Amino acid sequence: MARWMVVVAAALCVSCGDGAAQNGDGGAGGGDGGPLGRDGSADGSSGNGGDGGGGGGAGVFPSSSIFYQDISAAAVDSESPTVMAALQASTWGDGSRNKLGIDSSFSILHADASVVRRTYTQPADAMPDCDFAPIPVPAGGHSEGNTDYACAGGGDCHLIVYQGDRLYELYQADISGGMSTGGTFLGTCLVIWDLTHDYWQPVAPPNYSRGDGCNGADAGDVPMAPLILRPDEVMAGEVKHAMRFTILNNRIRANVYVHPATHIGGPTGGSTTLPYGARLRLKNGTDLSKLSAPAKVVATALQKYGMFLADGGNIYISATDDIANAIDTSALSSLQPQDFEMVDGGPRLVWKDYNCAHVPITN
């Protein structure tokens, strides 16, 4: 098995807007990334089967999936008081990036059945962790941090595409020339999620999710798209799913994870830091009166569904690149670590104890 690590800042797009990428989670090797620049670009909408709108969030996977479960009354993890007190003392982040923000860099594309899937080249040592099958590439779309499909500057360049009952998430996608057709197509790690399947039942390792110890398109190998905050749900007044967040590697516990994560990036934190996969819940008694109306919508969802630690990077909740149409990206900055508690995450799993036994999807 390839024991490489990927730390990502996935950029997905629902109704691909003009948002600027704010958070980089690093590339292979697990480094913390800095800000990513981004120009506004067209979405995947065209007469060629692409659709940049809709999708993501609640209802993507079966309703039994953990992302949609009400955990407002779930047990608090025994380590929560110690871990959250330590995080409060150290703050959310280092330097000026120490307040909880909303990352408006993510993009999700949609391809209908008319979009022909393209083959690509992937490193040989990516398997068995990663899948390896042709990927739909809608005309007019773009990957993370780019205006088309060319990976400019060697960033994370995630390509995220729904087609039928599948969700494709490819790390470091790069098509020379940037178009949906032609050029040389490269990628580092592909995960194909079956949207009809609840990967998180039963919970016993090593056959949890895609397999304990398995790498993926993000460091924790948790699907990104269903955890992304979207403007339509904020404007509708209700977010019906858990969210994902990133935090610096020095605030993530080294070598261990809890489910739903099955892998780690490059964490360097000690025993009082958060493990990969930790689910934080905003405390029910938190004073929300000073938050804006859109921020209250998000905060209420954080009390009901929480947010999962999915990757290393600056302290952000992941959102689509048009989220500023519904909420200011600094609207949650008043929320402190002491306002959250860690939901019982179950056993701490040592990453090195598991060898990925995933059978790659190749068709």
N, C-alpha and C positions, 0 to 999 in steps of 0.2 A: 504494500500500500504506500502511496505517496504521502509522506509525513510533512507536506508543506502546509503553510498557514496562509489564509487570506483574510485581510481586514479591509472592509469595504465601506463606502459611503453611498451606496446604491442611488442612482438617480433614475427615478421612474416618472412617467408623465401621464396624468389623467387630464385631458383637455390641455395639452402642452401649451403653456403660456410663456410669459417673458420673465419668469422668476430667475433670480441669480442663485447659483449653487453656493451654499454657505458652509458646507461641512464636508471635509474629506477625511475618510477613515483609514487612509493608507492603502497600500497594495500588498502583494505577497511579502511575507516577512513580518506583518503585524505591526507596522508603525502607525503612529497617530498622524493623521493628515492635517493640513492647514486648509484655509479657505480655497474654494475652487471658483474660478471665474466662469461666467456663462453669458452668452448672448441670447436674446430672444430668438425663437425659431418657430417654423410652422409645425403643426401637429401632423398626426398620421392620416388625417382625413383626406380622401381622394376618391376618384372613381375607380381605383385599383384595389379595393378591398381593405384599405387601411382605415382605422378609426381611432382618433386620439381621445375620445371622450368616454365617460362612464367607466364601469368596472372598478376593481379594487374594493377594499373594505369589506363590510358585512355581506355575507351570503355567497362568497366566492367558494369556499370549501363547505362541506356538509355542516349543518347547524349544530351538530354535536361537537364540532371542533373546539378546542380550548380557547380560541381567539374570541368566540362569541358567548362564552359562559359568564354569567353574573358572579363575580367573586367579591361582592361588597361585604359578605358575611363570612368569607373564607378565613381559615385559621392563619394567624400571624406566625411567621417563621421564628424559631427559637433564637436565631442569630440577629433578628431584626433590630432590637434595641441597640446592640453593640455596633452593628454595621452602619446603621443610619446615624448614630451619634458621631461615629468617626467621619462619615461623609459630611455631616453638618460642620464639623470642626475644620475639615480640609476644603470645604465648599465644593460646588459642582465641578469647578474647573480651575485651571491655572491662569494667572495674570488677569487680563481684562475679560477673558471668555469664561466667566464663572457664574453666569446666570442661565437658567433654563430657557432655551430658545426653540423656535420652530424652524426646521430646515426645509427651505422651499426649493429643493433641487431635484425632486423625484419625478419620473416620467413613466407612464404605462402606455403601451401601444396595444391596439387590437387589430387582429387580422381575420377576415372572414375566410370561408373555405376556398375562395378564388385565389388567395395568395399562396403561391408555390413556395414550398420550403427549400431553403438553400443549405448545401453542405458547407462545412468550414473545417479548418485545421486547428487541432487542439494538442497541447503537449502530451506525449505518450504517458508520462507519469501521473497525469490527472486522474486516470482510472485506477481502481474501481470507484473512488469517491464520486467522480463527476459522470454525468451521462454524456452521450455522444451521438447525436442524431441531427438531421437537418432541421433548420429553424426558419419559421416564417419571418420575412422582413418586409413590412408594408412600405409601399412607395410614399415618399414625403415625410417619413419619420426621422428620428434621430436617437442616438444613444446618449447616455449621461454625459453632461458637460460639453456637448457638441451640437452643432447646427445640422449635422447629417450623421452618417454612420461611420465616418472616419474618426479614429481615436487620436485626436490631436493632443500632443504633449504627454502621451503615455499615462493618462489617468486611469480611473477605475472603469469608465466607459461601459457601464452596465447596459445591456440590451434586454428589455423586459417586454414580453409579448404574450397576450392571450390569443389562443386560437382553439375554438371548440371547447373540449373538456380539458384542455391543457394550459398550463402556465409555464412559459419558458423564461428562465432567468440566466443570462450569460454574463460572466465577468470578463472584463477587458475585451469586449467585442470591437473589431476593427475591420472595416471594409475599405480598401484603398480606393480612392476616388469618391467615397462617401455616398454612393447611390445604392438603392435597393437591389439593383442588378449590375452585373459586371464587377470588375475589380477582384482582388484577392481577399478572402474572408478568413480572419483569424479570431480565435477566442481562447481564454485560459481555462474556464471551468463552467460547464453548463449543468443546470438542474432543471429537470422536467417534472413538474408537479401535476398529478392526476387530480383534477378538481372534484371528482366524484368520491374520492377516498379520504377518510379520516385517518391520517398518519399517526395520530397521537393517542390511539387506543389499540391495545392495552399499553400500559406505561412501563412494563418491565424491560430493562436492557437485556441483551444487546440489540434487540430487534425493534427498537423504538424509532419512530419517524422513518428516515431513510437508512438508519443504522447508526448506533453509537460509534463515535470516533470518525464519522464521515464528514469530510469537508464539503463545502458547497459554494453557492454564489455569494453568500455573505459568511462571515467568520463562524457564526453559531449554527449555520445550516438551518435557519428558520426562514420560511417563505417571507419575502419582503412585501409584495404587493398587497396582501390582505390586511397589513398592519399600517398602511400609509393613510395619513389624515388627508381628507379631500374637502374642497370648498363647498361642494353641494350638500354634504352632510352637516357641515357647520351651519350653513344658511338654512337648512331644514330644521335645525334646532335639536338634532340628536345624532350622536355618533354611536353606532351599535356594535363596536368591536374594540378589542384591545389595540394598543399602538406599540410602536417600536421606538427605542431610543438608543443613542450612542453616548459614550462617556470615555474619558481619557484612559489609556491602558494602565496608568499608574493607580487608577481607582477600580480596576478589575482584578480579581483574585487570580494569581498565576496557577496554571495547570489543572484547574477544575471547572466543572460546569454543572448546572442543574437543567433538567428538562423544562421547556421543549428544546433547548440547545442540545446538540450532539457533538459539538466541536468548539474550539477556541481560536482566537486570533493570536495576538502577541501580548497578553496581559502580564503586568509586572507587579501587581499589588500584593499586599500581605493578607494575613488571615482575617483582618477586619474590613476588607473591601468586598464589593459585590461580586458574586460568581456570574459567569456567563449564563444567560437564560433567566436571571432573576426577574421576578415580576413585582414591580412596585405599584402600590395602590395609594392614591391620595386619601388621607384620613378623612373620615366622615365629618369630623368636627372642625375641619379647616374653614376659616372665614373667607368666603368667596364674594363678599359684598362689594369689595373694591375692584373686582375684575370686570372687564367689559362684558357685554352680553355674549359675544362670540367666545370669549375666554371661558365663561361659565359653562357653555356647552361642552367644551373640551374637558374642563375640570370635572364636570359631572360624569363624563365617560371614564375619566381616570379613577374616579371613585367606584364605578360599577365594573369596569373591565380591566383597568390598570394598564401598565406598559412594560414590555419585555426588553431587557438588555440584550441587544442583538449583535453589537459590533463595537469596536474601538473607534474613538474619534472625539471631537468636541461635543459638548453637552447640548444635544438637540433631540426633539421629537421629530420624526420623519413626516414630511408632508409633500404634496404635489407642488410643482413649480408655479401653479396659479393660486396657491393658498392665500396669498395676500389680498385676493379679491373678497375673501370672507373674514380674515382675521389678521391682525398685525402680528408679525413674526416675533415680536418681543412681548406679546400680550400675557405670557405666563411667567415673566421674569421675576415676579414677586414670590413665586412658590419656591420654598427652600427644602433641602433634604429632610429637615425635621417635620415637614408637612406630610411626608410619605412613610409608609411602612412596607416591609418586604413580606409578601405572602409566602406561606409555607411552600418551599420548592422541592421538598423531598430529599433523597440522598444526594450528597456531593459526590459526583463521579469524576474520577481521575482520568484525564484525557488519554494518558499513555497506557491505560489498562485495556483499551479497546482498539482492535484493528478493524477498519471499515470492511464490512462483508456485503456491501451493496452490490446488487447485480445491475450494471449500467443499462439504461434504456438506449437502444441503438437504432430504433426505427421511428 
